[in-house]
Every structure is written in C-alpha cells, then in structure tokens.
Amino acid sequence: MKKLNFAIAASAAMFMGGVAVADHDMPKAEVVEKDARGRPTKVMIEGKEYVVCTSDGQDGCINPREAGLKFGNTPLDHWPGKPASED
C-alpha cells in the first residue's frame, strides 16, 4: 500500500511540474488592438495575429489566459463531476 501511495504522489508531482514548465514555455503575446475599455481584442504571437475570445464571440479565437492576458476564464484544476453523457 505504501508503494502505491508513493507512486501516486510521484506521478502527481511530475504532472504538476510539467504544468509549471508549460506555463514558462508559453510565447509572449503582443497586444495589437484594444477595445474602448482598453481590453485587448487582438494579439500577435510568433508573427500570427489572433482575435481574443469574448463573451460575445467564442469561435475562431484565443482564450485570453492562453494568450498570457490577465483576464478571462481560468481553467479548472479538477473535473467537477460526471460527464453529462452519464446522466
């Protein structure tokens, strides 16, 4: 049982370390355009321009957090329950 707990803890530590590394590898987004409130609406990452997702438009855009911006939905760190298909 102790070996199993150690293996689970080691796996969790490796996963969390991988997430932290991924955050550091994220390319820097350069703000190209802002709206009237001063919020970025377009960013450029590695020479490619992306529209930033808003509550009005969520198709063909980049999540603000993925672009390195400090607003928008924060991804969950856990699954909140069963998938809807299991109800």
C-alpha positions, 0 to 999 in steps of 0.5 A: 500500500505504501508503494502505491501511495508513493507512486501516486504522489510521484506521478502527481508531482511530475504532472504538476511540474510539467504544468509549471514548465508549460506555463514558462514555455508559453510565447509572449503575446503582443497586444495589437488592438484594444477595445474602448475599455482598453481590453485587448481584442487582438494579439500577435504571437510568433508573427500570427495575429489572433482575435481574443475570445469574448463573451460575445464571440467564442469561435475562431479565437484565443482564450485570453489566459492562453494568450498570457492576458490577465483576464478571462476564464481560468481553467479548472484544476479538477473535473467537477463531476460526471460527464453529462453523457452519464446522466 
